[in-house]
Amino acid sequence: RLWGAAGDKRLPPLSVWLGGSHSAASILLYAGNFRAGAMARLALIVQDDSSVALLAPLAARGCEVLAVNACPAGSSSGCAEFARRAVELGFGVVSLGQTGARVPTAAAATVDAALAAFKPELAVFVPDGGAELPTSFETLACPRKYIFRAACGDEDLPGAPWPEFSPIFRGLSSASVALERFADGERKEEASVVVPVGDAETALTLRTKRSLARCEILATLLDGGELPKAELVAEEAVKNAAVAPSCISLDWSDDTTSRFVRAHFFPPHDAAEVSDPVSGEAYFIECMEQFHEFRTRVLGERAAGGDGAQAAYAADTHWYSNVGGSIVKMGDSNIHMPARVADKKRPAVIPGAALGARKKLRMNEPLIGPNADRYCATALASGWIGVEGPYVKQFEKQLARICGCSAACAVHSGTAALYGAMKALGVADPSHHVLVPSFTCAACADAIVHAGGRPIPIDCDMESFGVSLEAVKKALEENKNIVGVVIAPCYGVPARDFYDIYLLCKERGLWLCEDACESYGAMQSITMPSGEKTRVPVGSLSTLCVISVRSEKMIGVGEGGAILGNDATLVARAKWWCSRAPCRGVGLWRVYEHDAVGQNFRLPEMLAAVGCAAAEMLPVMIERKKAIHSWYQEGFAARNPLQGIQLQKCADGDDPVWWITAALLPNGISGETVGMRLMKLYPDIEIRPGFFPLNVMGIFKSSWVKSCPNSERLYHGLVCLPSSNQLTKPDIERVCDALADALTSVQAEAAVESK
């Protein structure tokens, strides 16, 4: 029994999948628990996602709803978002798939059974254009059945791809939405709302307006109010075609072309097309800027030559997202050049992606998690996509738990987090010197400069690559202007000397900031005053901790970061600086008054929604990173050419996350030479250099900055190896083979040159 006990009017939660692929006779059925005290039992039958707007007034009125996805055959838009939102609101959802609303299938029979069991008091059908009535709607036993109809002042052009095409292409100033009562096979109009058509209207924006008009009518119908009955004012349409044209004519005026382009702009459907009369090549035109560029560059400035052979991999236009670093490439030479229709067959690719070749073995990739779509859809449906929303708050709680802190402030990058931390810690003047690792990302020092202070790079140890205790002590002896220390655990490994530096800072009255952008989730071993050893999360002991959630980090959202700590007042001060430093305690009417020059660095709700889903996957990410590092250890041990390579080491008792596996080549072997050779021989493998030493950078040099030989050795001899959570053991074996091949080749050349 699908519907539970006899007499139970509610549909129990149910998920059934019948049939084969999405395009075959299939059904996806979900019936949620209906709300208590419902005002109406309503069946809502729709054919496109714009009808998602109708769900809010139904939920607000406590209606019991069975939503039916009657997407017509051949539709490219579908009703996936409508179905998902209906489920989130607790409504029942039944889908006919894309088999055609009038095709007698097992799916249609099951939908009929669901509707019959539901016994709706009201049924509403929202068609996508002039589609035929679904048989399920026509035969449904329901006392009140209604159909929404999109209309314009004149009849739709024959062949129009959607109802919004005709009023825009014909140059009308208004269209309408009508509600028709359906009984005994006849239709009778009972309500209508006029929708203005603007000079810049597109099919998509007009569809949105009509959706809002449907909401107005449906809300009035449910509330028992007087239905609106507006009439369109008669106007003369532009007589430019007897049927809807299929593509742009080069003989049209700009005005006609503009109206056609706008009438055809209805993502995810294809844009308007225009063809080169010489080559026959077709192009998509989304706006008039593209059309003018087509006329100039394709028709007027035809260039010789063809496309050439297709590369195996897309151009790596920017390493920033998955590899890190700050390589900036110039943008497109002309952003208005239209895309060719032939290129539609080629899927959009990300930088460096494989184009029919071996998959790319990437440095890092995010592990976002299965709930990202749901969280983002909920955020969008709420209308709150700014800052300080519920997902931002939830994300801050998750990050605080991960880092062992009691307070957190989410911001839009790790660099922003460092800035907020420095300002909260009082860095404001060039006389405020801050010790920073020489072997780390320059953002660490940048933030100190932006805050007003002076960064002093110091050297690292050669095991964990973190700041060394000896370097800190030496700097403190030589420089009396130091106000604090920044430690940056490197590549997911806790800094070997962290706890000793922590105790030293505590003794000297200095603050300690932990730049844990690469290492949060790791645990470090400390010795308690009692002599007992224990583990604490990286970031939990520092005065403040900062992390990054950029796409390649342990939690990846695209771009973002956070300031964390166990002093809520200090974290609040950092948040104040990252919120444009507004005046406090002066009331709402002085909201635009500021006490200082701060920055607007707050994290938006949509990125936080992605972050919540990604944070849920952190245990899986850590597990995979550890497995990848162990595979590298095994691979190096099994290959003679790799025996002399040194892998990063952690202190006894520490539990790293191994964000990246970094390999230090033997003395005298250049990491750049080996890395570039490897990527040339094996273009499917990404290699990243080590950090460029901050003490060598001209922007940070001063009389206080000394040589950092360990950092310089790491830069010259280090190669960072692919460590993406998506990699398998055979992938790591390939990287090890490639590294052995490249290293052997470089060593052989060096031996020849030495003779």
N, C-alpha and C positions, 0 to 999 in steps of 0.2 A: 504494500500500500504506500504510494508516494505521499499521500496527504495526511497521514496520521489517522487517529480514531475518527469514526463517523460522528458528525455533529460538531467537530472542532473547526471553527470558521477560520482559524489562523493557519498559515502555511508554516510548517516547521523548517528550521534551517536545513537546506538540502543542496547538494552539488552533484549534478549528473552530466556526464559527457557522452553523447551518442554520436556514432558515425566517425568519419575520418577527418580530413583536413578542414580548415576554416571555410574553404570554398565549396566543400562537399555538403551533402545534407547533414547538418549537424546542429546541435543545440547545446548551449551552456546555460544551465539553470541554477539560479540561486534564489532562495526565498528567505528573507530575513524576518526576524520577529517584528510584528507590527506594534505600533504605539497604543498604549492603553487610552481609552476615552477618545477614540478617533471620531472625527466629525463626518467623514465620508469615506466610502470604499471606492477607490478610483483606479481604473485601468488606463495607463498612459502608453500609447503606442506611437513610437517615433521612428524616424528614418535618418536622422543625422545628429551630430553632437551638439548643435546649437540649442537643442531642446533641453540641455542640462540646466538652463536658467529656470525652467518650469518647476524643477524639483524643490527649490527653496521655498516658494509660497505654499507648496503642499506640506513640507515638513513643518513650517511655521504654524500651520493650522491643524497639525496632528492627524493628518489624513493617513488612512491605510492605503498603500499604493502597491500595485503590481505593475512594474515597468516592463514594456515589451520592446525589444530591439528588433524592428522590422526593416533593417537596412536592405535596400533593394539590391538585386544581383548586379554586379559590375561596379558598385560604388567603391570609390577609393578613399572616402573619408571615414565611413563606418560610424559606430556609436559606442566605441570603447570607453570614452571619457564619461558619457552619459551613464553607461552601465556601472562603471566603477563608483561614480558619485552616488548613484542610487543605492548601491550596496552599503556604502559608508553611512548613509542616512537610515539604514535599517529597512529599506524597501525591498520587496521581492523583485527579482529580475529574471526575465525569460527572454531567450534570444532565438530568432529564426535563422541565425547565421546569414549568409548572403546567397541563399538559394532561390530567392524570388518569393514575394509575399503571397503569390497565388499558386505556387507549386505545391501539390499535395504530397507532403513528405512526412516521415516519422516525426521530424522536428515540429512541423506545423500541427500534427495531431497532438503532440505533447503540449504545445502552447495552447491549443484549444482546450485541452483537459485542465490545464492550469487556470485558464480564464473561467471555465465553467465552475471549478471548485472554489475560486475566489469570490464569485458572485458579486461583481462590481455594481454599485449604484449609479456610477457615472463612468463613461468611457470617452476618451479623447484621442483622436488620431492627428498626428502632426506629420504631414507628408514632406518629402524633399522634392519639391517641384510638383509636376502633374502626374505623379505616380498613381497607379491604380490602387483602389482600396484593397487592403489585405483581406483575404477571405475570413481570417480570424475575427476581424472587426465587423465585417458585413453580417456574419452569422451569429455574432455574440448576442446572447439574450441579456439585454441590459435596458432598463427603463429610459435612460437618457444617453444618447450618443451624439458626439460633436466632432466636427472636422475643422481644423484651422486651414485657411486658404490665403495664400499670398496673391495680391492683386495689384494691378496698375490701372491707369485711366484708360488704357487701350488693351486690346487683346495681346497676349504674349506673342512675340515673333516665333513663327514655326522654326524648330531646330534650336531654340535657345537652350543652353546647357543647364540653366537654373533660373528660377523665377526672378532673381535680382538682375539678370542680364538685361531684360527688355527696358525697364524704366531708366536705367543708366545709359544704355546705348541710344535710346530714343530721345534722350535729353529732357525727360520729364522732371518736374520739380517735386513730385510727391508720389507715393505708392501707399498701399494699405495692407492691413491684416484683417481678415474677416473670420468670424466664427459661425459655422453653419450647423444647424440641427439636422441630424440624419435619422430618418424614420421611413420605413416601408420603401426603401430604395430611393427616396427623394431627399433633396437638400433644401433647406430654407435658412437664409441668412438671418442671424439674430443679433450680431454685434459686429462692429468694425471700428478700427482705429487708423487714422491717417499718419503715415510716416514720411517725414520730409526727406528729399533726396538732395544732398548738397553738391556743390560744384566739384568737390574732390572725392565724392563718394566712390567706394569700391564695392564689389559684390559682397566681400566679407563684412564690411562695416554696415551695409544695408541689411544683411542677414542678422547681424547683431541687434540692430534697431528693431527689426521685426520680432526677434525673440523677446525683447523687453516688452514690446506691445502685446505679445501673447500672454506674458506674465500678468500684465495689467488686466486683460480680459478674463483670464482664468481666475485671478484673485477675486474679481467682482462676482464672477459666477459662483464661486464657492461661498462667498459671503452673503449671497442672495441680494446683492445690490442691483441698481438699474444699469443694465448693460449699455456701454457707449455705442452710439450709432452715428459715426461721422461719415460724410460723403466726400469723395474726391472731387475737387474742382476740375471741370473740363478744361483741358489744355491741348494745344496742338503739338503732337510729337514730331520730331525730326524724321522726315521721310527719306531715309538713306538706304533702306534695304527692305525687300519683301520677305526675306527669310534671314535668319541669323547667320552672318558670315562665319566661316570656319577659321579664317586667318586675316591678318592685316593686309590691306591693299596699299601698294606704294602710290596709288593715285589719290588716296584720301587726303583731306586736309588734316592739319595737326589737331583740330578740334575733334573731328570724327575719330582719328586714331586714338586720341586721349580717352574718349568715351568708350571705345572698344577695349582698350587696355584695362581701364578701370572696371568695366563690366566683366572682364575675364579674370580679374585678380581675386582669387578665391582659394587660397592655400587650404589643404594640401593638394588641390587640383592644379593641373598644369597652367602656366601663365599663357597669355596670348602668344601667337607665333607669327613670324614674318620670314619670308624666304628670299635668299639672294637669287635674283633672276638669272645670273650667269652660271653659278655653280649648283644651284638648287639646294644649297645648304640652308637648313631652317634654324632659326634662333628664337629663344624665349625672350619676350619683352615684358618686364614687370612695371616699367615706368617710362615716361617720355624721355628722361635722360638717357636711358638705354637705347631707345629708338633713335634719338639724334646721334648717339655714338655709332649705332649700326649704320646709319646713312653716311656718316663721315668716314669711318674706318673700313667698313666692308664694301660699301658701294663706291665711295670716292677715293679711298686710299688702299686699294687692293695690293697686298704684299705677295711677292713671289715665294714659292716654297711650300712644302707640306708640313705635316705634324711631326714627321720623323718617327723613329721607333719608340715605342712606349717603354719607359724605364721600369725596372723591377720594383723600385720603391719610390713613394712620393717624396718630394723634396722636404728635407728637415728644415723648415723655415724658422723654427723656434724650439730650442732645447729647454726652454724655461719650464714647460709643464711637467714633463716626465723625467728629465735628466737633471734639471736644476741649472743654476748659473744664470747669467744675464745677457745671453747673445740676443741682440735685437736686429731683426732683418727689416729692410724696407718693405712697405706694403705693396699691394698691387699697383702696377703702373697706371692702370685706369680702372677705377672701381665701377664705372658705368658701362663697361663693355658687356653686352648680353651674352648669356650662356648659349651654346649650341644645343639644339634639340637632341642631336646624336649623343651628346655627353650625358644625357639623362640615363642611358644604359650603364654608365660608369658610376658606381656609388661614390658618394662624397667620402673623401679619405682624410684622415688626420695626418699631420706631418710625420714622415718617416714610415708610413704604413706600407705593408706588402701589397703590391699590385700583381696578383697572380703568381707571386714568387713564394719562397720559403717564408714562414712567419717571422716577424721581427722579434728578436730576443731583447726586450726592453730593460732599461735600467730600473725603472719603477712604474707601477700602474696602481691606481686606486682600487680598493676592495669596498665597494659602496654599500652593498647589502640589499636584500629583497624589499625592504620597507621604504626605500627612497621615493619610488613613484607615489606610494600612498601618502607619505608625509608631504611631498610637494603639492600633490593634488589638493590635500586638505588645506594647506597654506593658501593656495590660489583661490580656492572656494571661499575661504574666510574673508578675502579682500584685504588682509593685512600682510603685506610683503615688505614692509619697512623694517625698522629696527625695534628692539625691545619686545618682540613678540613672544608667544609661548614656546616656539621651537628654539629661539635664542636662549631662553631661560633653561629649557631642558638640556640643550647642548652644553651650556655652562656647567650644569650639575654633573653631566657625564664626564666632562674633562676634569672637573675638580676631584671626582672620585678616582679617576685614572691616575692623577698626579698626587694623590694623598693630600689635597689641600681643602680648605674650608670655604674659599671664596674664589670666584672666577669672573673675568670680564672678557667676552668674545669681541674680537676686532677683525678688520678685514685682511690682515696679513701678519706674518711673523715679524716683519720689520716694524709694522705699526705697534705690535705688542712690545717690542724692545723700546720703541720711543716712549710709549706710555709708562713703562717700568722705569726708565731713566728719569722722566719728569717727576714721577711719584717719589723716587728716591732722592730727589733734590738736585740732580745734575742740571746746572743752569749757567755755568761760567767756565771759560777756558782754564781757569785755575783749578777746576774740579777735574782731576786726572782719574781715569778709570782703567784698571788693568783688564785687557781682553786677550783671548788667544790669538796668536799670530796665524795658527792653522785653523781657520774657520771662515765662514761666509762673511764678506765685507759688511753685510747688513748689521752685524753686531757692533762694528765700529761706527758705521753710518749713523745709527740711532743716537749714539753719544754725541756726535757732532751736531745732529739736528736738535738735540736737547740743549746744546750750548756748551758741552764739556769737551775734553780732549781724551781720545783713546790712546792707551799705551800698550801696543802689542808685546806679548811676552811668549816665551817658547813653550813647547809641549814635551811630554814624555814620548818615547818611541814604542811603547807597548799599546796603551789605549788611545794615543794621539790626543789626549786631553791636556789641559794646562798642568804644568809640573809644579810641585811644592817648592822646589829649589828656585824656579824662576820667579815665583811670587815673593819668596823671602828676599831674594836679591833686589827686586824692584822696590820693595818696601824700605830696604836699607838705603837705597840711592835716591828715593823720591819721597819727599814729605808732603806732597800735594795729593796723594792718592786718597780717594774717598770711598772707593768700593772696588769689587772684583766681579768680573763676569766669567763664568765657566761655561764652556759649550761641549758637553759630551759628544763625541764624534762618531758618526756612522752607526748609532744605536748602541754604543758601548759606554757604560758609565766611566767617568774620568777616574783613573787609578788613584789620584791623590785628593779626590773631592773631600773626603771627611777630614783629612788633616788640614786642608785649606779652610774648610768650614770652621774648625776649632780655632785656627789662627785668626780668622776675621772676627770671630766672637771675642777673642782675647784683645784684639787691637781696636775694637769698636767700629769696624768697617761693615758695611752691608755686603751681602753676597747675592748676586743674581745668577740664576741658572738658565742659560739658553738651551733648553731641552728640545729644540725643534726637531732634532733627528732621533731622539732617544727616549721620549716619553713612552711609558709602558714597561720600561726596563726597571729592574730592582738592583739596589746597591747595598753592599754589606757594610755595616758600621759596628763599632764596638761601644757598647753602653758604658756609662761610668762604673757600673758594677763589674765590668769585664765580660759581660755576656754579649755574644754577637747576635745581630738580628739584621733583617733586610727591610729597607724602606723604599718606597717608590722614588724614582728619579724626579727631582723637583719639589719634594715634600719638606726638605730642611732649609732651603734657601730663604732669604728675606723675601724675594719674589722669584717666580719662575715664569718663563715665557715659552710658548710652543707655537708651531706652525701647523696648519692643516691644509697646506697647499696640496695639489693633486698627487704629488709623488711621495708625500709623507705617510706615516703610519696610519693616520686618519686623513683621507683626502676628500676635500669638498670642491676643489678648483683653486680657490684662494681664500685664506683666512688664518686667524691665529687667536691667541688668548693670553691674558695676563692672569696668573694664579698666585695664591699665597695663603698663609694661615693668619694673616693680619687683615681682617676685612676692611678696616679703615684705610690701609695702604692700597689695597686693590680698588677701593672706591675712589681714591685720589687718582689712580691711574685711569680709571674709567672717566673721571671728570676731565682730565687732559685730552682724552680721546673722544670727548663729546663736545668739543669746542669751548670748554672751560666757561660755562654759563655762570651768571651771578646766582648765588644761593640764598634762599630765604627772603626773596624780594617779591614773590607773588607772580602769578601767571602773566600779568600785563607787562612785565619787564623781562619776558622770556628771551628777547633779542639783545639783552645787555650782557656783557661778558667781563669777567674779572681779569682774564689773561688771554693771550693769543694761543689757543689750543688748536687741535686738529679734529676733523670729522672722520673718525676711523672705525665707526661702529659696524658690526656685521649684520647684513640684511637677513631677513627671515628665510628666504628660499635656500641660501647657502647653509643656514643652520639646520634646515629640514634635511638636507643631504647629509650634513654632519652627524645628525642623530642616528641616521641609518648606518653610516660608516662606522661610528663609534661602537655600535652594537656588534660589528664584525672584528673589532680589534683582537680578541683572543685567537680568531682564525688567522688573522694577518700575522700575529706573532709566531704562531705555530708554523706557518709556511716559511717565514723568514728564517727561523731556526733550522728547518729542514734544508733549505737552500744552502745555508752556510755549511752545514754538515756534509752536503754533497760536494761542495767545493773542497773541503778538507780531504775527503776521500779521493776526489779527482786529482788533486795536487800530489797526494802521497803515491798515487799509482802511475805517475808520469815523471820520468827522469828529468826532462828539461825544466820541470817546475819545482824541483827539490830545493832550489836555493831561494825560493820566494818566501817572504815572511807575511803571514796573515796577522791581522790585528789581534791583540790579546786583552783579556779582561782580568781584573784582580780576583783573587780567590774569594769565593762567596758571592760575587756579582752575577747577575742574571741578565745578560744583554738581550736586545731584540734583534740585533744584527740587521739593521735597516738596509745597509749596503755592505757587501763583502768587498773589502779593499785589499789589494795585493801589492806589497812593496817589493820591487824587483831588486836583483843583486846590485851592489855598488858598481857604478860606471855605466849602467844600462838606463837609457832615457825612457821614462814612462811615455812621453810624447811620441817618441820614435816607434816604440812597440805598439802603443795604442792606435796610432794612425795606420801603421802597417796592418794591424789586425782588421780594422774596419775596411781597409781597402781590399784585403783578401776575402773577408767575410762580411759583406755589406748588411747581412741580416742581424749582426751583433752590435749593440750599442756599448761604447766605452766612454767613461767620463774621467777627466783628470782630477787630481787632488786639488785642494784649495791653493790658490796663489797666496803666498805669505803676505800678511798685512804689513809686516815690518819693511818689506821691499817696495810696497806701493808708495809712490810719491805723495799721494794725498794724505797719508798718515805719518810721514816722516817728521821727526823733530829731534832735538838734542837729547830727549828722554828715551828715544827708541834705540834699542841695542840689537845686535845681530841675534838671529834665532836659527842656529844651524840645523836643529832637528826639523823645524817647519820647512826649511829650504830643502832638506834632504827628502822629506816626504813629497813635496811638490815635484821634484825632479824625477823621483823613482816610483811614484805610486800610479797604479791604474785601478779605477773602480769598475767592478764587473757587474753584468746584468743581474739584478736581484729582485725582479718583479715577482709578486705573489702568484702570477700566472704561469711561471716557469715550472717545468717538470724535470725529473732527473736526467732524461736524455738530452734536454736542452742544456743543462749544466755540463754534461759530458761534452757536448759540442763546443761550448765556450772554453772548456779546459783544453780540448784538442786545438782549437784556434789559437789560444794563448801560447801553447807549446810551439805551434807552427811559427807564429810571428816572432816569438822570442828566439827560437833557433835560427831563424832567418837573419834577424838583426845581429845576433852574436857571431854568425858566420861572416857577415859583411865586415863587422868590426875586426875580426881576426885577420881578414885579408888586408884591410887598410893598415893594420898595425905592422904588417910585414913590409 
